[in-house]
Each structure stands twice: as C-alpha cells, then as structure tokens.
C-alpha cells in the first residue's frame, strides 16, 4: 500500500492537497492573477497592476487594481494571539541525580552549547538541558507565528524530528510535501530538489513493519515531462550526502513525522485552508473597490465649463501674447464676458457620495469574518482607529468568537509540539539511555494583552488559593525570563521563606 512515484508535478500535489497554491496567492494578495475580471481589465488597459504587468500603462486611465486583503487578516489574527501565548518549553520531570550520573560523551554532544543549569561545569538538570537544546536548534521561539499562519493558509503543517551535524532539532515543512499511505501505516515526504543543475525527486519514507519503524531514502531523476527514473543506491548516497538509505527503529510503533490538519473532517482528513470558500467574496470586494476607483478617476476630477465667448476671448489674448491661440494662460481666466443668459464659467464635479458600493464591501467583509469565526472587534482597531482603554476581561468578551477559535488551534498546536519533542527525545534515547522519553511542559500565557498589574494579580490570586505552584507563578509573571533566572528566583524565595520561619532547632540556638 505504498506510493509508486512514477511522476511528480503540480497535478500530483493537487490530487492529494487540492489547490493550495490558490489559497497561498489569496493570502499573499496576488489577486490580479487569480480573478478573471481583474485579468480582463488589465489586458484591456482599463486598470494597471505593476506587480503583474510591469511598467505597462493603461490605455484610458491610471487606476490601479485595488485590493482589500481580508484573507491575510483572517489567517494572521489567530496566529498573533496564539504565538504570543506560547511560553517556556521545559521538562515535566524533576532533576534526577541518577540520570546525571549515567550521562556520557553522547549526552555532551546532544547538549553542546551554553548550559543554564550548571555549577562548575556540572549539569544539574540534564533533561531540561536536552529540551532546551532541541528548542534552540529548532529556533522554535521564532517559528510559532509562521507555523500557525502556514497551517491556516495551507490547511495543514508537517513536523519531523531530525538529528545530524546541525544537532537534534525539529524541522517544519509545508503541507505539499506530505503523502500518507492509504493503509495508514506509513508516510512519504516528497521534495523537489535541484542537484548539480538537474532536477530530482527525493522521497523520505517512514513505514511500520512488524512492530518496528523502517525509514528509507529514495532519489529519482526527473525528465522534462516530470517523469521519474530511480537513481542507483551508490549514486543516491553521494548526491544526498547521507551515510545510509535505510534504517530500522526497533520498538517504534508510530512514525516520527507528525501532521497537523486544520478543520479535519471525514470528508477532508488532511484538513482544509481557513480561506476555503472565500475567493468569490474577495473577488467581489476588489471588483467593487476598483470599479469605484475607475468611476472616480474618469469623473471625479473637477472640470471647468466656460461659454463660447470666453473661449474666443482667451484664444485672442493667447495669440496676441504668444502668437499661438492654443497657449492659454490660466491667469487670463479672470478676464470673462457674459452671454445673453448671464453665464460665464462654472466648475463641474461628480458627487462621490453617489458612486455607491461601499456598503456592499462592508457586507462582504462581515460575511467573510462570520464564516471564518473572526470577531469584527479584532479588526475594529484598524477600521475605527481603536477605542477606549479596556480591561483584559472586556477585551476577552469583545473578541470571544476569535478567542474560542484561537484556543482550539492553540490546544492542537501545543499537542503537535509535544509529540515532536517526544519523538526527538526518542531518537536521542537510542544512543544515550540517560535521556528520558517524555512530553515536555509548555507554559501558556494569556492570548489577550493585559497590563502587568492585572497579570501579577491574576497569578498571585491563583497561587494564594492553591490553584498553581510557586514555580508556575514565577514563570507566568515573567514569561520572557531565562530558565536560569527562574530557578535562581525560585531558590531565593524559598530561602527567604525558610529564614522567615526558622526551625525549632534554629529557635533554640
């Protein structure tokens, strides 16, 4: 039930992942090449689009194709809320002296780099250093926003743990490289690669066989028609720069590759883009704005209407002054005559309030926000210039529908990260038994920005009522603090508490 790679082209990707390129262009704002009405206007010279057509000028007017990119807002608002809420990623285990004693040279290689939990070079919490190193090697602190946006736009995101000379890390990849096997026992990651100025297809395969996980690499040469020809093993090893094309992980009962689907259903097991179904409404918004702009460009500029007698007078003055009756000086408009009806000169300008269409644009925007569970208040700050100061609670209820959506995505993303880090620790444990395989702890902060005063009051109240530990309180009050600072702060508070409440023996002294 594996995949036979006899051809790899854009249609191959669409057969599995639908037209994700359409949604990417929709998000990026490349609407001029997506919608037929825009293309027709550009071809006829009615409007211009310098990004698509270069410096080509319109035939009649200089109206640009106007885009109000609502899909960008729809994808980025949940990413903004969730990415700011992801705090420190730490081990869920306490420091283990036996684990530290069992550490060896392999352990040192895994945590090569600056170490926080050390005294005189001795590691105090080996597991925490391992988790920290995975996050650093993966540049994880800077990946959250991009990961969520990509998952929302494409409808899915791929993650895979990896260990090579760059260290143990997690790599995130776009949906179009992911091809699951029909029987659910494996997955292929297909990469379009350019090696020595030739096109190749690199297939990384993970498949469960007899309770073990078998990993293989295959390399195919692509011809002009994108058909494949498998490369011999020796040449494949050389071109890929790896030591083995095949490896078996005994006892591993699931793939290392993890896939995070957006809005997964039985009809769409790989998920769907958050922008699905929004193209037609976006087209109508752009069309209405551009059509209104064309109308204003043609009729909105002030025009001056004068009588025939005035024009004749201006021509006579121009001929006497310059020898050319067409060289009319605007200063001579002060010289006027009246006709029989007393008319001389008047200014004609279209009433732009009568153009219309803007209410329809607002309605389409509102409909897009409703269908994608995006609160109107989330974009009111841009549309209305903000509002009065609000508490965190008030903001929460104003953004309720968006936060409900964001919390679901947040839970899925946290689970996705935990799975990947657990898989990375599984790989590390193969060569170093001192590594404990676990799902780490991920600290979550509020998605709604609140003042530091509210933050501290909220966490101190939870601590005093026994709802959270002192360490959790310190972490949430100081979400940007380093692990070393948190541990030192925790020790300092514990020492102060002990000095404030001495033991009975201490009292007797």
C-alpha positions in Angstrom: 0.0 0.0 0.0 3.0 2.3 -0.5 3.1 5.1 -3.2 4.6 4.4 -6.6 6.5 7.6 -7.7 6.4 7.4 -11.5 5.7 11.1 -11.9 5.8 14.3 -9.8 4.3 17.5 -11.0 1.8 20.2 -9.9 -1.1 17.9 -10.6 0.3 15.2 -8.3 0.3 17.8 -5.5 -3.3 18.9 -6.3 -4.6 15.3 -6.3 -3.6 15.0 -2.6 -3.7 18.6 -1.3 -6.2 20.3 -3.6 -5.2 23.7 -5.0 -3.2 25.0 -2.0 -1.4 27.4 -4.3 -4.7 29.3 -4.9 -5.0 29.9 -1.1 -1.4 31.0 -0.9 -1.9 33.5 -3.6 -5.1 34.6 -1.9 -3.2 35.2 1.3 -0.3 36.9 -0.3 -2.6 39.4 -2.1 -1.7 38.2 -5.7 -5.3 38.6 -6.6 -4.7 40.2 -10.0 -3.6 36.9 -11.4 -6.4 34.9 -9.6 -9.6 36.6 -10.7 -10.7 36.7 -14.3 -12.3 40.1 -14.1 -9.1 41.7 -12.9 -7.1 40.0 -15.7 -9.6 41.1 -18.3 -9.4 44.8 -17.2 -5.6 44.7 -17.1 -5.5 43.2 -20.6 -7.9 45.8 -22.0 -5.9 48.6 -20.4 -8.7 49.7 -18.1 -6.5 49.3 -15.0 -2.8 48.7 -14.2 -1.1 46.3 -12.0 2.7 46.9 -11.9 3.4 43.7 -10.0 1.9 41.5 -12.7 2.3 43.5 -15.9 5.4 45.5 -15.1 5.6 49.2 -16.2 2.8 48.7 -18.9 0.4 51.6 -18.8 -3.3 51.6 -19.1 -4.9 52.9 -22.3 -7.5 55.1 -20.7 -6.8 55.9 -17.1 -4.1 55.2 -14.5 -6.3 53.4 -12.0 -4.5 50.6 -10.1 -6.2 47.3 -9.2 -7.3 47.9 -5.7 -7.1 45.1 -3.2 -8.5 44.9 0.4 -6.7 41.7 1.5 -9.1 40.2 4.1 -7.7 36.7 3.8 -4.4 38.0 5.3 -6.3 39.2 8.4 -8.2 36.0 8.7 -5.1 33.9 8.8 -2.9 36.2 10.9 -5.3 37.1 13.7 -5.3 33.7 15.4 -1.6 33.3 14.7 -1.0 36.7 16.5 -3.0 35.6 19.6 -1.5 32.1 19.8 2.1 32.9 19.1 2.2 35.4 21.9 0.7 32.9 24.3 3.3 30.2 23.9 5.7 30.5 26.8 8.7 28.5 28.0 9.0 24.8 27.0 10.5 22.8 29.9 10.8 19.2 31.0 7.9 17.9 33.1 10.4 15.9 35.2 12.4 17.0 38.2 16.2 16.8 38.3 17.4 13.2 38.6 20.8 12.6 40.1 20.9 9.0 38.7 20.2 10.4 35.2 23.1 12.9 35.5 25.5 10.1 36.7 24.5 8.0 33.7 25.3 10.8 31.2 28.2 10.2 28.9 30.0 11.7 25.9 26.9 11.2 23.8 25.0 13.3 26.2 27.6 16.1 26.0 27.2 16.1 22.2 23.4 16.4 22.5 23.7 19.5 24.7 26.7 21.0 23.1 26.4 24.8 23.7 25.7 27.2 26.6 24.2 25.5 29.6 22.0 27.2 32.2 21.6 24.5 34.9 25.3 24.0 35.7 27.6 24.6 38.7 31.3 24.4 38.0 30.6 22.8 34.7 28.4 20.1 36.2 24.9 19.7 34.8 22.1 20.0 37.5 19.2 19.1 35.3 20.1 17.0 32.3 16.6 16.6 30.9 15.9 20.3 30.9 19.2 21.0 29.0 18.1 18.5 26.4 14.7 20.1 25.9 16.3 23.5 25.8 18.8 22.4 23.2 16.1 21.0 20.9 14.2 24.3 21.1 17.4 26.3 20.4 18.5 24.1 17.4 14.9 24.4 16.0 14.8 28.2 16.5 11.4 27.4 18.0 10.8 30.8 19.7 10.7 32.4 16.2 8.7 29.7 14.4 5.3 29.8 16.2 3.7 32.7 14.2 4.9 31.4 10.8 3.9 27.8 11.7 0.3 28.8 12.6 -0.1 31.1 9.6 1.1 28.4 7.2 -1.1 25.8 8.8 -4.1 28.1 8.5 -3.4 29.0 4.8 -2.5 25.6 3.6 -4.8 23.6 5.8 -2.0 21.5 7.3 1.5 21.6 8.6 4.3 18.9 8.8 6.8 18.4 11.5 9.7 15.9 11.7 12.4 15.5 14.3 15.9 15.3 12.9 19.5 14.7 14.1 22.6 15.4 12.0 25.7 17.6 12.3 23.4 20.5 13.0 22.2 18.8 16.2 18.9 17.3 17.4 16.1 19.5 16.2 12.6 19.8 14.8 12.0 20.8 11.2 8.7 22.2 10.0 7.6 21.8 6.4 4.6 22.9 4.3 1.8 20.6 3.6 2.6 19.8 0.0 5.5 17.5 0.8 3.3 15.1 2.8 1.8 12.0 1.3 0.3 9.4 3.7 -0.1 5.8 2.7 -3.6 4.6 2.1 -3.4 1.8 4.8 -2.4 4.3 7.4 0.9 2.5 8.2 3.3 5.0 6.7 4.0 8.3 5.1 6.2 9.8 2.3 7.8 13.2 2.3 8.5 14.2 -1.3 11.0 17.0 -2.0 11.6 18.6 -5.4 15.4 19.1 -5.4 17.9 20.7 -7.7 21.3 18.9 -7.6 24.2 19.7 -9.9 21.8 21.7 -12.2 19.5 18.7 -12.6 16.0 18.1 -11.2 15.5 15.2 -8.7 12.7 13.9 -6.5 13.8 13.0 -3.0 11.4 10.7 -1.2 11.8 10.2 2.6 9.6 7.3 3.7 8.6 6.0 7.1 6.6 2.8 7.4 5.6 0.5 10.2 6.6 -3.1 9.6 6.2 -5.9 12.2 6.1 -3.5 15.1 9.2 -1.6 14.0 9.6 1.7 12.1 11.5 1.4 8.8 13.0 4.6 7.3 14.2 4.8 3.7 15.5 7.4 1.3 14.9 7.2 -2.4 16.2 9.5 -5.2 14.6 9.8 -8.6 15.8 11.8 -11.6 13.1 13.9 -13.3 12.9 14.4 -17.0 11.3 17.3 -19.0 7.8 15.7 -18.5 8.4 15.3 -14.8 8.5 11.5 -15.0 10.8 9.7 -12.7 13.8 7.4 -13.1 15.2 5.9 -9.9 18.9 6.7 -9.1 21.2 3.7 -8.1 21.8 3.5 -4.4 25.5 4.4 -4.5 24.9 7.5 -6.6 21.9 8.4 -4.4 24.1 8.2 -1.2 26.6 10.5 -2.9 24.1 13.1 -4.2 22.1 13.2 -0.9 25.2 13.3 1.3 24.0 10.7 3.8 25.5 7.5 5.2 22.6 5.1 4.9 19.5 4.9 2.7 17.7 2.6 5.1 17.3 2.3 8.9 15.1 0.3 11.2 14.0 1.8 14.6 13.1 -1.2 16.7 10.2 -0.8 19.1 8.9 2.4 17.5 5.2 1.9 16.9 4.4 5.2 15.1 6.1 7.5 12.5 8.3 10.3 13.7 6.6 12.5 11.1 3.7 14.4 12.6 0.9 16.1 10.6 -1.3 18.9 12.0 -4.5 19.2 10.0 -6.8 22.3 10.1 -10.5 21.7 10.5 -10.1 18.0 9.9 -13.3 16.1 8.9 -14.1 12.7 7.4 -14.5 14.4 4.1 -11.2 16.3 4.5 -8.8 14.0 6.5 -5.8 16.2 5.7 -7.6 19.4 6.6 -8.7 22.5 4.7 -7.5 26.0 4.3 -9.2 28.6 6.6 -9.7 30.6 3.3 -11.7 27.9 1.6 -14.8 29.4 0.0 -13.6 33.0 0.5 -12.3 33.6 -3.1 -15.5 34.7 -4.7 -16.3 37.2 -1.9 -12.7 38.6 -2.0 -13.1 39.0 -5.8 -16.3 41.0 -5.4 -14.7 43.3 -2.8 -11.7 44.0 -5.1 -14.1 44.4 -8.1 -16.3 46.9 -6.3 -13.4 49.0 -5.0 -11.6 49.0 -8.4 -14.8 49.8 -10.3 -15.5 52.8 -8.0 -11.9 53.9 -8.4 -12.3 53.9 -12.2 -15.5 55.9 -11.9 -13.9 58.5 -9.7 -10.8 58.6 -12.0 -12.9 59.4 -15.0 -15.4 61.7 -13.4 -14.1 62.8 -10.0 -11.6 65.4 -11.1 -13.0 69.0 -11.3 -13.8 70.2 -14.8 -14.3 73.8 -15.9 -17.1 74.7 -18.3 -17.0 78.2 -19.9 -19.1 79.9 -22.6 -18.0 80.2 -26.3 -17.4 83.9 -25.9 -15.0 83.4 -23.0 -13.0 80.8 -25.0 -12.8 83.1 -28.0 -11.5 85.9 -25.8 -8.8 83.6 -24.2 -7.7 82.5 -27.7 -7.4 86.1 -28.9 -5.3 87.0 -25.8 -3.1 83.9 -26.3 -2.5 84.8 -30.0 -1.6 88.4 -29.2 0.8 87.4 -26.4 2.4 84.2 -27.8 1.5 84.0 -31.4 -0.4 80.8 -30.7 -4.1 80.7 -29.7 -3.8 77.3 -28.1 -1.3 78.6 -25.4 -4.0 79.8 -23.0 -2.7 81.2 -19.7 -4.8 80.1 -16.7 -4.3 83.6 -15.2 -6.4 85.0 -18.1 -9.5 83.3 -16.8 -10.0 86.3 -14.7 -11.0 88.1 -17.9 -14.5 87.0 -18.7 -17.6 88.0 -20.6 -21.2 87.1 -20.1 -23.6 85.6 -22.6 -27.3 86.5 -23.0 -28.3 84.3 -20.1 -25.6 85.8 -17.8 -23.5 82.6 -17.8 -19.7 82.8 -17.8 -17.9 79.9 -16.2 -18.8 77.0 -13.8 -17.0 74.1 -12.1 -18.4 70.6 -12.7 -17.5 67.7 -10.3 -19.1 64.3 -9.6 -20.7 63.8 -6.2 -18.5 60.9 -5.0 -21.1 60.0 -2.3 -23.4 58.9 -5.1 -21.0 56.3 -6.5 -22.1 53.6 -4.1 -20.9 50.1 -3.4 -19.1 50.7 -0.2 -21.9 49.3 1.9 -21.7 46.1 -0.2 -18.0 45.9 0.5 -18.6 46.1 4.2 -21.3 43.4 4.0 -18.9 41.0 2.1 -16.2 41.7 4.7 -18.6 41.0 7.5 -19.7 37.7 5.8 -16.1 36.6 5.4 -15.4 37.2 9.1 -18.6 35.4 10.2 -17.7 32.3 8.1 -14.2 32.2 9.4 -15.1 32.8 13.1 -13.2 36.1 13.2 -14.6 38.8 15.5 -15.2 42.1 14.0 -13.7 43.7 17.1 -10.4 42.1 16.1 -10.1 44.4 13.1 -12.0 47.4 14.5 -8.7 48.8 15.8 -7.7 49.2 12.1 -11.1 50.4 10.8 -12.1 52.8 13.5 -8.7 53.9 14.9 -9.1 52.0 18.1 -11.2 52.7 21.1 -11.2 53.5 24.8 -8.9 51.6 27.2 -10.3 48.3 28.2 -9.5 45.7 30.9 -8.4 42.2 29.9 -11.9 40.9 30.7 -13.6 43.4 28.5 -11.3 42.6 25.6 -11.9 38.9 26.1 -15.6 39.2 25.6 -15.3 41.6 22.7 -13.0 39.0 21.0 -14.9 35.9 22.3 -15.6 34.2 19.0 -12.0 34.7 17.7 -10.6 33.5 21.1 -12.7 30.4 21.0 -11.3 29.6 17.6 -7.7 30.5 18.7 -8.0 28.3 21.9 -8.9 25.3 19.8 -6.0 25.9 17.4 -3.7 26.6 20.4 -4.5 23.2 22.0 -3.9 21.4 18.7 -0.6 23.3 18.2 0.7 22.5 21.8 -0.2 18.8 21.3 1.7 18.9 17.9 4.8 20.4 19.6 4.7 17.9 22.4 4.6 15.0 20.0 7.5 16.3 18.0 9.7 16.9 21.1 8.8 13.5 22.5 9.9 12.0 19.1 13.1 13.9 19.2 13.9 12.6 22.7 13.1 9.1 21.5 15.8 9.5 18.8 18.2 10.8 21.4 17.5 7.9 23.7 18.6 5.4 21.1 22.2 6.5 21.5 22.0 7.7 25.1 19.9 5.7 27.6 20.3 8.6 30.1 17.7 10.6 28.0 14.1 10.2 29.3 11.4 10.0 26.7 8.7 12.4 27.8 6.2 15.0 26.6 7.5 18.4 27.8 5.6 21.0 29.7 4.6 24.2 27.7 3.7 27.3 29.6 0.8 29.2 28.2 0.2 32.9 28.8 -2.9 35.0 28.1 -3.7 35.5 24.5 -5.3 38.9 25.3 -2.8 41.6 26.1 -3.3 42.8 29.7 -1.4 45.2 31.9 1.4 43.8 34.1 -0.6 44.7 37.2 -3.5 42.5 36.0 -1.1 39.7 35.2 0.5 39.7 38.6 -2.8 40.0 40.5 -4.3 37.1 38.5 -1.3 34.8 39.1 -0.9 35.7 42.8 -4.5 35.1 43.4 -4.2 31.6 41.8 -1.1 30.9 43.9 -2.6 32.0 47.2 -5.7 29.9 46.6 -3.5 26.8 45.8 -4.5 26.6 42.2 -0.9 26.8 40.9 2.6 26.3 42.3 5.2 29.0 43.1 7.3 28.0 40.1 4.3 28.3 37.7 3.5 31.7 39.2 7.1 32.9 38.7 7.1 31.6 35.1 3.7 33.3 34.2 4.7 36.6 35.9 7.9 36.6 33.9 7.2 35.0 30.6 10.4 36.3 28.9 12.8 35.3 31.7 15.5 32.7 31.2 15.4 29.3 32.8 18.4 30.2 34.9 16.8 33.3 36.2 13.6 31.5 37.1 15.5 28.8 39.0 17.5 31.3 40.9 14.4 33.4 41.7 12.7 30.2 43.0 15.6 29.4 45.2 15.8 32.9 46.6 12.1 32.9 47.5 12.5 29.5 49.2 15.5 30.8 51.2 13.6 33.9 52.3 10.7 31.8 53.4 13.0 29.5 55.4 14.7 32.4 57.1 11.3 34.0 57.9 10.1 30.8 59.5 13.2 29.1 61.2 13.0 25.6 62.5 12.6 24.8 66.2 16.3 23.8 66.4 17.2 27.2 65.0 15.0 28.9 67.6 16.7 27.1 70.4 20.1 28.3 69.1 
